[in-house]
Amino acid sequence: MTDIVKALSIVQQEIKVKKDAKNHFAKYEYRTLETILENYKKTCKDLGAIVIFTERVICEIQGVILLEATAHFRIADKEITTNAITEIDYNHKGMSKEQIWGTASTYAKKRAVSSLLCLDDSADDPDSLAGMIVSGSLVDEIKNLAKIKNVAIEQILKCEKLKSLENAKTEQLQKILDNLRS
């Protein structure tokens, strides 16, 4: 095992990030990017590892802009990366375009770094929502990637014998996402 893989493995095993923010409207708790990064710094202060982010617009399809954020875990000249994709949605009432982009950027970075650090939002996560089956971001990623690859959601549902993506289990969604990525 290389040094960078060992270091990332240590961080993934030791990092603990509570869900410290609440969405009172939808009644769920979540982690913020700031909280994740704060805990990351505490966990890896002696490893000489840094996390940085890059972003790029992947494409625009019928007015929908897809933004990709990449989290880079670096030690010296070695790095491990993970990506997350989100949609820029201009239909947020009361938000300027700058706020919409900032929100989407932060969300994509949070998803990328959560994946990198193996922060679990599944039912096995002790601080996850009891009874929640699916991560909305996985559904969003599947829909966005399906658009890019010109795959009908109905076709995916039929192949996977699902009524909807929103009612699928996280494992099913991850399998669909992995298939779309390959």
Sequence and secondary structure as in RCSB ss.txt:
>XXXX:A:sequence
MTDIVKALSIVQQEIKVKKDAKNHFAKYEYRTLETILENYKKTCKDLGAIVIFTERVICEIQGVILLEATAHFRI
ADKEITTNAITEIDYNHKGMSKEQIWGTASTYAKKRAVSSLLCLDDSADDPDSLAGMIVSGSLVDEIKNLAKIKN
VAIEQILKCEKLKSLENAKTEQLQKILDNLRS
>XXXX:A:secstr
  HHHHHHHHHHHH      EEETTTTEEE  HHHHHHHHHHHSTTTT EEEEEEEEEEEETTEEEEEEEEEEEE
TTEEEEEEEEEEE TT TT  HHHHHHHHHHHHHHHHHHHHTT   STTSTTS TT    HHHHHHHHHHHHHTT
  HHHHHHHHT S STTS HHHHHHHHHHHH 
